[in-house]
Amino acid sequence: MTIEELGKALRARDTSAEEITERCLQRIEADNARLNAFILVMADQARQQAQALDRELAAGRDRGPLHGVPVSIKDLLDVRGTPTTAASRVRDGHVAEHDAPAIAHLRQAGVIFIGKTNLHEFAFGTTSDDSAFGPVRNPHDPSRSPGGSSGGSAASVAAGMALATIGTDTGGSIRIPAAACGIVGLKPTYGEVSTEGVVPLSRPLDHVGPLTQSVADAFFVHHALQGDHIAATPAPMPLTGVRLAVPRAYFCDLLDDDVRARFEEALGRLRSAGAHVDDIAIHHANDIGPVYLHLTLADAAAYHAATLDRMPERYTPNVRLRLETGRYVLAEDYVRALAGRDVLRREVDAALAQHDVLALPTLPIPAPLIGATSVQVGSRSDSVRNLMLRLTQLFNLTGHPAMSIPAGTTAAALPCGVQLVGCRAQTDALLRIALACEAHINPVRTAV
């Protein structure tokens, strides 16, 4: 059930926060051994929160749309009194003394914290394979990755273990697992949601945002993360006259056949509903990968410098190698990458100057097999990491709000996603357009 559906049932007294929390805990008990989505299940605390919130609602205190909603939290954010592991043995013994501001806002909104979710160690990967707690598995096919780094978060919502979850996104780590698991994922405008109390990967690129079952639910959670816990869902914009820009060169050059088919079908439905679709170009798109790599590797290596020297054996091998590589990024390369980021930001701004949103696939491939290092796309073989970051990392560099919406499945029943990108500092405008587009991009909601 969505947050909207639960809200109606709670206020009609057709269910209770305690009942829906028990359902989530039962799903965790039934499925977590198979999916490995959770590092920590906060069952006792969740039950206590649910009972208290039911009493509040009965007494006439309604905290808003998230009152009594069970939510999971990526184990990169501080929740007071619980460990923040970042899925790494490097942080053994760490217990958060305070809530991160985003978590404090959710607590005020009446959220029930159901548990902390597994992830790619230190959020430095796209598959959630490399974790001190073992790989996360995709609810649609447990032999496959749920995406990353917020893989446990996405799996928890797709499998009904939580009604929503909070993830982080430095190169696509909300949108990638949202697409791989067939749910909605929102990366807001840079700086809109506080990243204080969140273990960083690259501070200039890090974002915090929701993964949910619907666009409306993402709106509620996004506003609550900012401290606005009584926001009402905006009316969707009519699609007639909405201007969509499709950056085909680079972004549509390397796509799995089924992914391409689902994307073109979604565009066709949007056109039929009245949207105007133009092809545009991001002229320096081929620079995205190098710019992103130089910034992220260097930032991550700097943050981890002390622990890399003191306890390198506690990192998973792949993440350690990536961090060590970051130590060889030259200052001049970093400065060039900053200049390249500015160029790309201006180009995305220019593309949006005459359009409401950009539309492109979220992932060029369906969820890869766990442990796969490369994937064949047409006649070309490329690394899983490069492919999974290919269509999302630009908007971390530029700071534009971006979200993934489910867009059907492949012939093998693996989810596909369409990514919508809005103007900077206009996340709500993006959400209004996404509300209008959602039924056309994702005409059939399917359950796992």
C-alpha positions as CSV (number, residue, x, y, z in Angstrom):
1,M,0.0,0.0,0.0
2,T,1.1,3.6,-0.6
3,I,1.5,6.2,2.0
4,E,-1.6,7.9,0.6
5,E,-3.6,4.7,0.9
6,L,-2.4,4.0,4.4
7,G,-3.3,7.6,5.5
8,K,-6.9,7.2,4.4
9,A,-7.2,3.8,6.1
10,L,-5.6,5.2,9.4
11,R,-7.9,8.2,9.5
12,A,-11.0,6.0,8.7
13,R,-9.9,3.7,11.5
14,D,-9.8,0.8,9.1
15,T,-6.3,0.0,10.2
16,S,-3.7,1.2,12.7
17,A,0.0,2.1,12.8
18,E,0.6,-0.8,15.0
19,E,-1.1,-3.2,12.5
20,I,0.8,-1.9,9.5
21,T,4.1,-2.0,11.4
22,E,3.4,-5.6,12.3
23,R,2.8,-6.4,8.7
24,C,6.1,-4.8,7.7
25,L,7.9,-6.7,10.5
26,Q,6.4,-10.0,9.3
27,R,7.6,-9.3,5.7
28,I,11.1,-8.6,7.1
29,E,11.0,-11.9,9.1
30,A,9.8,-13.8,6.0
31,D,12.1,-12.2,3.4
32,N,15.2,-10.6,4.9
33,A,17.2,-13.8,5.1
34,R,16.7,-14.1,1.3
35,L,17.2,-10.5,0.3
36,N,19.6,-9.2,3.0
37,A,18.0,-5.8,2.8
38,F,18.4,-4.9,6.5
39,I,21.5,-4.6,8.7
40,L,19.4,-3.7,11.8
41,V,15.7,-4.3,12.4
42,M,14.3,-2.0,15.1
43,A,11.3,-4.1,16.0
44,D,10.8,-3.1,19.6
45,Q,11.3,0.6,19.0
46,A,9.0,0.4,15.9
47,R,6.2,-1.2,17.9
48,Q,6.6,1.4,20.7
49,Q,6.5,4.2,18.2
50,A,3.4,2.7,16.5
51,Q,1.5,2.4,19.7
52,A,2.3,6.0,20.7
53,L,1.3,7.4,17.3
54,D,-2.0,5.4,17.4
55,R,-2.8,7.0,20.8
56,E,-1.9,10.4,19.4
57,L,-4.2,10.0,16.4
58,A,-7.1,8.8,18.7
59,A,-6.6,11.8,20.8
60,G,-6.9,14.1,17.8
61,R,-3.2,14.9,17.2
62,D,-2.5,14.3,13.5
63,R,1.1,15.0,12.5
64,G,0.4,14.9,8.8
65,P,0.7,12.6,5.8
66,L,3.6,10.5,7.4
67,H,1.9,9.9,10.7
68,G,2.2,6.2,11.6
69,V,4.1,5.3,8.4
70,P,6.9,2.6,8.7
71,V,10.0,3.9,7.0
72,S,13.5,2.2,6.6
73,I,16.7,4.2,6.7
74,K,19.9,3.6,4.7
75,D,22.6,2.8,7.2
76,L,24.5,5.9,6.2
77,L,22.3,8.3,8.2
78,D,22.5,8.8,12.0
79,V,19.6,7.6,14.0
80,R,20.2,8.3,17.7
81,G,21.0,5.3,19.8
82,T,21.7,3.0,16.9
83,P,24.9,2.1,15.0
84,T,25.7,3.8,11.7
85,T,27.8,1.2,10.0
86,A,27.9,2.4,6.4
87,A,28.0,-1.4,5.7
88,S,31.7,-1.4,6.8
89,R,33.8,-3.0,9.5
90,V,35.7,0.3,9.6
91,R,32.9,1.8,11.7
92,D,32.6,-1.1,14.2
93,G,31.5,0.3,17.6
94,H,30.1,3.6,16.2
95,V,26.7,4.5,17.8
96,A,25.0,7.8,16.8
97,E,24.4,10.1,19.7
98,H,22.0,12.4,17.8
99,D,19.6,12.1,14.9
100,A,20.8,13.6,11.6
101,P,18.6,16.7,10.9
102,A,16.7,14.8,8.1
103,I,16.0,12.0,10.6
104,A,14.9,14.5,13.3
105,H,12.4,16.0,10.8
106,L,11.0,12.6,10.0
107,R,10.6,11.8,13.7
108,Q,8.7,15.1,14.1
109,A,6.5,14.0,11.2
110,G,5.4,10.9,12.9
111,V,7.5,8.4,11.0
112,I,8.1,4.9,12.4
113,F,11.7,3.8,12.0
114,I,11.5,0.1,11.1
115,G,15.2,-0.5,10.6
116,K,18.6,0.4,9.0
117,T,19.2,-0.9,5.5
118,N,22.2,-2.5,3.8
119,L,24.2,-0.7,1.1
120,H,27.3,-0.8,-1.0
121,E,30.1,-0.1,1.5
122,F,30.4,3.6,2.3
123,A,28.0,4.2,-0.7
124,F,30.9,3.7,-3.0
125,G,29.4,1.4,-5.6
126,T,26.4,0.8,-7.8
127,T,25.4,-2.8,-7.0
128,S,25.3,-3.3,-3.2
129,D,27.5,-6.3,-3.8
130,D,30.3,-5.1,-1.6
131,S,29.1,-4.9,2.0
132,A,30.5,-6.1,5.2
133,F,27.1,-7.7,5.8
134,G,27.0,-9.5,2.4
135,P,25.3,-8.5,-0.9
136,V,21.7,-7.3,-1.1
137,R,19.4,-9.2,-3.5
138,N,16.7,-7.9,-5.9
139,P,13.1,-8.8,-4.9
140,H,12.2,-9.4,-8.5
141,D,15.1,-11.9,-9.0
142,P,17.3,-12.7,-6.0
143,S,20.1,-13.7,-8.4
144,R,20.4,-10.1,-9.4
145,S,21.5,-6.8,-7.9
146,P,19.0,-4.3,-6.5
147,G,21.3,-1.5,-7.7
148,G,23.2,0.7,-5.4
149,S,24.4,2.1,-3.3
150,S,20.9,2.3,-1.7
151,G,20.2,-1.3,-2.6
152,G,18.8,-2.4,0.8
153,S,16.6,0.6,0.9
154,A,15.0,0.0,-2.5
155,A,14.6,-3.8,-1.8
156,S,12.9,-3.0,1.5
157,V,10.2,-0.9,-0.3
158,A,9.8,-3.2,-3.3
159,A,9.4,-6.2,-1.0
160,G,6.8,-4.5,1.3
161,M,9.1,-4.4,4.3
162,A,8.6,-0.6,4.6
163,L,6.2,1.9,2.9
164,A,9.1,4.3,2.1
165,T,12.8,4.6,2.7
166,I,15.5,7.2,2.8
167,G,18.6,6.9,0.6
168,T,21.5,8.9,-0.5
169,D,22.6,9.8,-4.0
170,T,26.1,10.8,-5.1
171,G,26.1,9.5,-8.6
172,G,22.7,7.9,-8.9
173,S,22.4,5.9,-5.7
174,I,18.7,6.6,-5.2
175,R,17.6,6.5,-8.8
176,I,19.7,3.4,-9.9
177,P,18.2,1.1,-7.2
178,A,14.7,2.7,-7.7
179,A,14.9,1.7,-11.4
180,A,16.4,-1.7,-10.7
181,C,13.6,-2.5,-8.2
182,G,10.7,-0.9,-9.9
183,I,9.9,1.9,-7.5
184,V,10.1,5.7,-7.5
185,G,13.3,7.5,-6.4
186,L,13.9,11.2,-6.0
187,K,17.2,13.1,-5.9
188,P,16.2,16.6,-4.9
189,T,18.1,19.8,-5.8
190,Y,21.6,19.9,-4.3
191,G,21.5,21.3,-0.8
192,E,17.7,21.2,-0.4
193,V,17.9,18.4,2.2
194,S,20.6,18.5,4.9
195,T,23.4,16.0,4.7
196,E,24.6,16.7,8.2
197,G,24.8,13.5,10.2
198,V,25.3,11.4,6.9
199,V,28.5,9.6,6.3
200,P,29.9,11.5,3.2
201,L,31.2,10.1,-0.1
202,S,31.7,13.4,-2.0
203,R,30.2,16.4,-0.2
204,P,29.8,18.5,-3.3
205,L,27.7,15.7,-4.9
206,D,25.9,14.1,-2.0
207,H,22.1,14.3,-1.8
208,V,19.5,12.7,0.6
209,G,16.1,11.7,-0.8
210,P,13.2,9.3,-0.7
211,L,12.4,6.0,-2.4
212,T,8.7,5.2,-2.5
213,Q,5.9,3.4,-4.3
214,S,4.5,6.5,-6.0
215,V,5.4,10.1,-6.9
216,A,2.8,11.5,-4.4
217,D,4.5,9.5,-1.6
218,A,7.9,10.9,-2.7
219,F,6.5,14.4,-2.4
220,F,5.3,13.7,1.2
221,V,8.6,12.3,2.3
222,H,10.7,14.9,0.5
223,H,8.9,17.7,2.3
224,A,9.1,16.0,5.6
225,L,12.9,15.6,5.2
226,Q,13.0,19.4,5.0
227,G,10.9,19.8,8.1
228,D,7.6,20.5,6.3
229,H,5.5,17.6,7.6
230,I,2.0,18.8,6.8
231,A,2.5,19.5,3.0
232,A,-0.5,18.6,0.9
233,T,0.1,16.9,-2.5
234,P,0.0,19.5,-5.3
235,A,-2.4,19.1,-8.2
236,P,-0.6,17.5,-11.2
237,M,0.0,19.8,-14.1
238,P,-2.0,19.0,-17.3
239,L,0.3,17.2,-19.8
240,T,-1.0,19.3,-22.7
241,G,1.7,21.7,-23.5
242,V,4.3,20.2,-21.2
243,R,7.7,20.4,-23.0
244,L,10.0,17.3,-22.6
245,A,13.6,17.3,-23.9
246,V,15.2,14.0,-24.7
247,P,19.1,14.1,-24.9
248,R,19.5,11.3,-27.4
249,A,23.2,11.6,-28.2
250,Y,25.3,9.7,-25.6
251,F,22.3,9.1,-23.3
252,C,20.4,6.8,-25.7
253,D,23.5,5.5,-27.6
254,L,24.1,2.5,-25.4
255,L,20.8,0.9,-24.2
256,D,19.6,-2.7,-23.7
257,D,16.9,-3.4,-26.4
258,D,14.1,-3.9,-23.8
259,V,15.1,-0.7,-21.9
260,R,15.0,1.2,-25.2
261,A,11.6,-0.2,-26.1
262,R,10.1,0.6,-22.7
263,F,11.5,4.2,-22.9
264,E,10.2,4.8,-26.4
265,E,6.8,3.4,-25.4
266,A,6.6,5.7,-22.4
267,L,7.5,8.7,-24.7
268,G,4.8,7.6,-27.1
269,R,2.2,7.6,-24.3
270,L,3.3,11.0,-23.1
271,R,3.0,12.4,-26.6
272,S,-0.5,10.9,-27.0
273,A,-1.4,12.6,-23.7
274,G,-0.5,16.0,-25.1
275,A,3.2,16.4,-24.1
276,H,5.5,18.0,-26.6
277,V,8.8,16.1,-27.1
278,D,12.0,17.5,-28.6
279,D,15.4,16.0,-29.1
280,I,18.3,18.1,-27.7
281,A,22.0,17.7,-27.1
282,I,24.3,18.0,-24.1
283,H,27.4,18.8,-26.1
284,H,30.1,17.8,-23.5
285,A,28.3,14.6,-22.4
286,N,31.4,12.6,-23.2
287,D,33.2,14.5,-20.4
288,I,30.7,13.4,-17.7
289,G,32.5,10.2,-16.7
290,P,36.0,11.7,-16.3
291,V,34.7,14.8,-14.5
292,Y,32.7,12.7,-12.1
293,L,35.5,10.2,-11.5
294,H,38.1,12.8,-10.6
295,L,35.9,14.6,-8.2
296,T,34.4,11.6,-6.4
297,L,37.6,9.6,-6.2
298,A,39.6,12.5,-4.7
299,D,36.9,13.5,-2.3
300,A,36.4,10.0,-1.0
301,A,40.1,9.3,-0.6
302,A,40.5,12.5,1.4
303,Y,37.7,11.6,3.8
304,H,39.0,8.1,4.3
305,A,42.8,8.9,4.4
306,A,43.2,8.2,8.1
307,T,41.4,4.9,8.2
308,L,43.0,3.7,5.0
309,D,46.3,4.2,6.7
310,R,45.2,2.7,10.0
311,M,42.9,-0.2,9.2
312,P,43.0,-0.9,5.4
313,E,42.1,-4.6,5.9
314,R,38.6,-3.6,7.3
315,Y,37.4,-2.4,3.9
316,T,36.0,-4.7,1.3
317,P,38.6,-5.2,-1.4
318,N,36.9,-3.4,-4.3
319,V,36.0,-0.4,-2.2
320,R,39.5,-0.2,-0.8
321,L,41.0,-0.3,-4.3
322,R,38.7,2.5,-5.4
323,L,39.7,4.6,-2.4
324,E,43.4,4.0,-2.9
325,T,43.0,5.0,-6.6
326,G,41.6,8.3,-5.5
327,R,44.9,9.2,-3.8
328,Y,46.5,9.5,-7.2
329,V,44.2,12.2,-8.5
330,L,46.3,15.3,-9.1
331,A,45.3,18.7,-7.9
332,E,45.3,20.0,-11.5
333,D,43.0,17.2,-12.6
334,Y,40.6,18.1,-9.7
335,V,40.6,21.7,-10.7
336,R,40.0,20.8,-14.4
337,A,37.1,18.6,-13.2
338,L,35.5,21.5,-11.3
339,A,35.7,23.6,-14.5
340,G,34.2,20.7,-16.5
341,R,31.3,20.5,-13.9
342,D,30.6,24.2,-14.5
343,V,30.4,23.7,-18.3
344,L,28.0,20.7,-17.9
345,R,25.8,22.6,-15.4
346,R,25.4,25.5,-17.9
347,E,24.6,23.0,-20.7
348,V,21.8,21.3,-18.6
349,D,20.5,24.8,-17.7
350,A,20.4,25.7,-21.4
351,A,18.6,22.5,-22.3
352,L,15.9,23.3,-19.7
353,A,15.6,27.0,-20.6
354,Q,13.1,26.1,-23.3
355,H,11.7,22.9,-21.7
356,D,10.0,21.8,-18.5
357,V,12.0,18.6,-17.9
358,L,14.5,16.3,-19.5
359,A,13.4,12.7,-20.1
360,L,15.8,9.8,-20.5
361,P,16.2,6.2,-19.2
362,T,17.4,5.8,-15.7
363,L,19.5,2.7,-16.3
364,P,20.8,1.6,-19.7
365,I,20.6,-2.1,-18.6
366,P,18.2,-4.2,-16.4
367,A,19.5,-5.2,-12.9
368,P,22.8,-7.2,-13.5
369,L,23.6,-10.5,-11.9
370,I,25.2,-10.3,-8.5
371,G,29.0,-10.4,-8.9
372,A,28.9,-9.5,-12.6
373,T,31.7,-7.1,-13.5
374,S,30.7,-6.5,-17.2
375,V,27.6,-6.7,-19.3
376,Q,27.1,-7.1,-23.0
377,V,24.9,-4.3,-24.6
378,G,24.5,-5.1,-28.3
379,S,28.0,-5.7,-29.7
380,R,29.7,-3.9,-26.9
381,S,30.8,-5.1,-23.5
382,D,31.2,-2.6,-20.7
383,S,31.8,-2.5,-17.0
384,V,28.7,-2.8,-14.8
385,R,29.8,0.3,-12.8
386,N,30.2,2.5,-15.9
387,L,26.9,1.4,-17.3
388,M,24.9,1.9,-14.1
389,L,26.3,5.4,-13.5
390,R,26.2,6.4,-17.2
391,L,22.8,8.2,-17.2
392,T,22.5,9.5,-13.6
393,Q,25.9,10.9,-12.5
394,L,25.5,14.1,-14.6
395,F,22.8,15.5,-12.4
396,N,24.9,15.0,-9.2
397,L,27.5,17.1,-10.9
398,T,25.0,19.8,-11.9
399,G,22.7,19.7,-8.8
400,H,19.5,19.5,-10.8
401,P,16.6,17.6,-9.2
402,A,16.0,14.2,-10.9
403,M,13.8,11.2,-10.3
404,S,13.2,7.7,-11.6
405,I,9.7,6.4,-12.3
406,P,8.9,2.7,-13.1
407,A,8.4,2.1,-16.8
408,G,7.4,-1.5,-17.3
409,T,9.6,-4.5,-17.4
410,T,11.9,-6.4,-19.8
411,A,11.0,-9.8,-21.3
412,A,12.6,-11.3,-18.3
413,A,10.3,-9.3,-16.0
414,L,13.1,-7.1,-14.7
415,P,12.0,-3.4,-14.0
416,C,13.0,-0.5,-16.2
417,G,12.9,3.2,-15.2
418,V,12.4,6.6,-16.9
419,Q,14.3,9.5,-15.4
420,L,12.9,13.0,-15.3
421,V,15.1,16.0,-14.6
422,G,13.9,19.5,-13.6
423,C,15.3,22.9,-13.2
424,R,17.6,23.7,-10.3
425,A,15.9,24.8,-7.1
426,Q,12.5,23.7,-8.6
427,T,12.1,20.2,-7.2
428,D,8.4,20.8,-6.5
429,A,7.8,21.8,-10.1
430,L,9.5,18.5,-11.2
431,L,7.2,16.6,-8.8
432,R,4.1,18.3,-10.3
433,I,5.1,17.2,-13.8
434,A,6.0,13.7,-12.6
435,L,2.6,13.4,-11.0
436,A,1.1,14.1,-14.4
437,C,3.5,11.8,-16.2
438,E,3.4,8.9,-13.8
439,A,0.3,7.1,-15.1
440,H,1.6,7.3,-18.7
441,I,5.1,6.2,-17.8
442,N,4.0,3.4,-15.5
443,P,0.4,2.5,-16.6
444,V,0.4,-0.8,-14.6
445,R,1.6,-1.0,-11.0
446,T,2.8,-4.5,-10.3
447,A,3.5,-6.1,-6.9
448,V,6.5,-8.3,-6.2
